[in-house]
Amino acid sequence: MILEILKKVLRVSRALFVKSPAQEDVRFTKMHTSSRYRGKHSIDYETCIGCDSCNKICPTGAITMKHLPFKKQNIVPEVNLSICIFCGLCEDVCPTKPHKSIVLSGGRYDMISGGWHKDQEDFWVHVDIPQSYIDARLEEEEAARVKKELAAKKKAAEAAAAKAQEGEES
């Protein structure tokens, strides 16, 4: 009887003084990195062709497409790392050559958060395109449009001149 009471006292005292894993605050401690972890995404907006294949193949829907003010290549991918499983299918399916537009950069990336909604913004790989690049691309598109219009006007004028010359001959 006394032995059983001593066992109970020992068990209760151990529970009071020894921390269990459930009592540890692990919110701000680094977790282990999986051997299959391929790294954080890096996106090259200059080589991206806006094919949307990375978005279509993503098994978790972690990739969304950001719209750009251009006519051609008007979308680029952005990745939500809190949803991503880092499978690398987006990199594998990217058709740009010789360098991929979306690449898992390797290394280690610790995603530690306080758990608040505002912290979720830190888990996105945003594509930051400089305004100078956007302006240059818009100017190129405008110049191409003007050149195309001038070529169409010239062709129409040549066709009208040929039709007028044909009308004079008959």
VMD Tcl script that draws the C-alpha trace (Angstrom):
set ca {
  {0.00 0.00 0.00}
  {2.75 2.45 0.92}
  {4.66 1.43 -2.19}
  {1.71 2.30 -4.42}
  {1.28 5.67 -2.71}
  {4.98 6.41 -3.27}
  {4.64 5.48 -6.96}
  {1.71 7.88 -7.34}
  {3.59 10.67 -5.55}
  {6.61 10.09 -7.76}
  {4.48 10.11 -10.92}
  {2.71 13.35 -9.92}
  {5.96 15.08 -8.95}
  {7.55 14.05 -12.26}
  {4.55 15.48 -14.13}
  {4.86 18.76 -12.25}
  {8.60 19.33 -12.73}
  {9.44 17.77 -16.10}
  {8.22 19.67 -19.19}
  {6.48 17.56 -21.77}
  {6.89 18.33 -25.50}
  {3.33 19.64 -25.55}
  {4.28 22.44 -23.15}
  {7.10 23.86 -25.30}
  {6.45 27.00 -27.36}
  {7.64 26.02 -30.85}
  {6.23 28.96 -32.77}
  {9.58 30.69 -33.16}
  {11.95 27.72 -33.26}
  {13.45 26.53 -36.52}
  {12.11 23.28 -37.84}
  {14.14 20.62 -39.57}
  {14.51 20.85 -43.32}
  {13.34 17.92 -45.35}
  {15.86 16.22 -47.61}
  {13.36 16.70 -50.44}
  {13.12 20.48 -49.90}
  {14.20 22.15 -53.12}
  {14.28 25.78 -51.97}
  {12.36 29.02 -52.27}
  {11.07 30.12 -55.65}
  {12.73 32.81 -57.71}
  {10.90 34.22 -60.72}
  {12.53 35.97 -63.68}
  {9.92 38.29 -65.20}
  {12.08 39.10 -68.24}
  {12.23 35.52 -69.52}
  {8.71 34.50 -68.47}
  {6.45 34.07 -71.50}
  {3.21 34.05 -69.50}
  {2.17 30.56 -70.63}
  {0.36 29.80 -67.32}
  {1.64 26.20 -67.31}
  {3.13 26.53 -63.80}
  {-0.26 27.63 -62.47}
  {-2.05 24.77 -64.21}
  {0.28 22.03 -62.94}
  {0.53 23.19 -59.31}
  {-1.17 20.44 -57.25}
  {-2.02 22.74 -54.34}
  {-3.03 25.89 -56.24}
  {-0.20 27.88 -54.64}
  {0.57 29.79 -57.85}
  {-1.53 32.71 -59.01}
  {-0.91 34.82 -62.07}
  {-0.32 38.56 -61.71}
  {-1.61 40.65 -64.60}
  {0.72 43.15 -66.24}
  {-0.21 46.18 -68.38}
  {1.35 44.62 -71.51}
  {-0.42 43.03 -74.47}
  {2.02 40.16 -74.89}
  {3.33 38.29 -71.87}
  {0.76 40.01 -69.75}
  {0.90 37.60 -66.78}
  {3.65 36.39 -64.44}
  {3.42 33.85 -61.61}
  {3.38 34.64 -57.91}
  {3.76 31.84 -55.35}
  {2.08 31.49 -51.95}
  {4.69 29.67 -49.86}
  {2.25 28.88 -47.04}
  {0.37 26.58 -49.43}
  {3.28 25.37 -51.58}
  {4.59 21.83 -50.98}
  {7.86 22.61 -52.84}
  {7.40 19.74 -55.27}
  {9.16 21.58 -58.11}
  {6.61 20.72 -60.79}
  {6.38 24.40 -61.73}
  {10.10 24.46 -62.49}
  {9.94 21.17 -64.39}
  {7.08 22.28 -66.66}
  {8.46 25.76 -67.47}
  {9.09 25.86 -71.25}
  {11.60 28.73 -71.37}
  {15.07 27.77 -72.54}
  {17.99 27.74 -71.83}
  {17.09 29.13 -68.37}
  {13.81 28.49 -66.56}
  {11.72 31.49 -65.59}
  {10.59 29.93 -62.31}
  {13.30 28.16 -60.32}
  {13.48 26.68 -56.85}
  {16.63 28.37 -55.59}
  {17.80 25.74 -53.14}
  {19.29 26.50 -49.76}
  {17.27 27.03 -46.62}
  {14.31 29.29 -46.07}
  {12.80 29.47 -42.59}
  {9.14 30.37 -42.60}
  {8.49 31.50 -39.06}
  {5.43 33.58 -38.33}
  {3.56 34.95 -35.38}
  {0.45 33.41 -36.85}
  {-1.29 36.67 -37.63}
  {-3.01 37.45 -40.91}
  {-0.59 40.30 -41.67}
  {2.31 37.83 -41.46}
  {0.86 35.80 -44.34}
  {2.09 38.48 -46.75}
  {5.65 37.37 -45.93}
  {4.90 33.96 -47.43}
  {4.38 35.22 -50.99}
  {7.03 35.32 -53.68}
  {5.97 38.53 -55.41}
  {7.34 39.65 -58.73}
  {8.64 43.18 -58.32}
  {8.89 44.67 -61.80}
  {10.58 48.08 -61.95}
  {8.50 50.89 -63.42}
  {11.28 51.66 -65.91}
  {10.90 48.14 -67.39}
  {7.12 48.56 -67.64}
  {7.49 51.98 -69.32}
  {10.06 50.64 -71.81}
  {7.82 47.68 -72.72}
  {4.78 49.94 -73.18}
  {6.81 52.26 -75.42}
  {7.97 49.27 -77.50}
  {4.38 48.08 -77.90}
  {3.23 51.57 -78.90}
  {6.05 51.88 -81.45}
  {5.16 48.46 -82.90}
  {1.48 49.47 -83.11}
  {2.31 52.74 -84.90}
  {4.65 50.91 -87.29}
  {1.93 48.36 -88.07}
  {-0.62 51.14 -88.71}
  {1.79 52.97 -91.04}
  {2.47 49.74 -92.94}
  {-1.28 49.13 -93.29}
  {-1.84 52.70 -94.54}
  {1.02 52.37 -97.01}
  {-0.35 49.05 -98.28}
  {-3.84 50.55 -98.61}
  {-2.44 53.55 -100.50}
  {-0.48 51.25 -102.86}
  {-3.61 49.16 -103.44}
  {-5.63 52.31 -104.17}
  {-2.94 53.58 -106.55}
  {-2.83 50.22 -108.34}
  {-6.63 50.20 -108.63}
  {-6.61 53.79 -109.96}
  {-3.90 52.90 -112.49}
  {-5.87 49.83 -113.56}
  {-8.98 52.03 -113.98}
  {-7.02 54.49 -116.19}
  {-5.79 51.68 -118.45}
  {-9.24 50.34 -119.14}
}
mol new
graphics top color blue
foreach p $ca { graphics top sphere $p radius 0.5 }
foreach p [lrange $ca 0 end-1] q [lrange $ca 1 end] { graphics top cylinder $p $q radius 0.2 }
display resetview
